[in-house]
Amino acid sequence: MSESGPFPFYNNAFKIFQDFLRTFQVNLNFNRWMLSALAASTMVASLSACAPLVVGSAVMSGLVAIDRRTAGIQLEDESIELRTAQGLRQNLSAAAHVNVTSYNRMVLLTGEVSSAAEKELAERLAKSQENVNSVVNDLAIEPASSLTQRSKDIIITGQIKALMVDAKDLQSNAFKVVVERGIVYLMGRVTSREAQRASEIARSGSVSGVVKVVRVFEIITEEELKRISAQPFSRQAQPKL
């Protein structure tokens, strides 16, 4: 029996395991920030019985503020990913393995499909979704990757994110890291300097198993970055109504 065999039980169990690891990686990404937030929440809790509500709001505001997308676009990206993934499940063959990642309305398609026709269909479906600005289609025409390879990809993702957290000259949460068959895709709204530094980290050799690094960035100027950084709780961080 192959690792990526046709048994739904094993595939579902692995998906649950993937979700657990991704949650762990997100927590790792925010570990330093959350330690500070927890310390602050402890202090506030000692001052007021209403502290849980206040602290909860502060935590959510902080999580929104450290992302360079507006809260509205963050929600749109989540919706784009869900709707596109659903459409792909309904229209592609069971052998297809496609991951959908949306960042600032730019959709990245990674994974494997069985034919050029399926690859083209996946791109059309992604482009047809509401609010999608562009699609980067890097689907490979080959058999779906094994569960072992996908586990390795998750580990590589976590290691690169950890290196970004440790880098003093980067805001790690400005980046989204996607790994497929050892290929590292870097997304985010970043300056040319940040893009180069993140690429160096991913290619540094500190992480084993990296085949190549693909940059899928939206490049902003240093001036735009200063404006974003100077107004973390401004309209840039507010949901669209």
Secondary structure, 3 states (H helix, E strand, C coil): CCCCCCCHHHHHHHHHHHHHHHHHHHHHHCHHHHHHHHHHHHHHHCCCCCHHHHHHHHHHHHHHHCCCCCHHHHHHHHHHHHHHHHHHHHHCCCCCEEEEEEECCEEEEEEEECCHHHHHHHHHHHHCCCCCCEEEECCEECCCCCHHHHHHHHHHHHHHHHHHHHCCCCCHHHCEEEEECCEEEEEEEECHHHHHHHHHHHCCCCCCCCCEEEEEEEECCHHHHHHHHHCCCCHHHCCCC
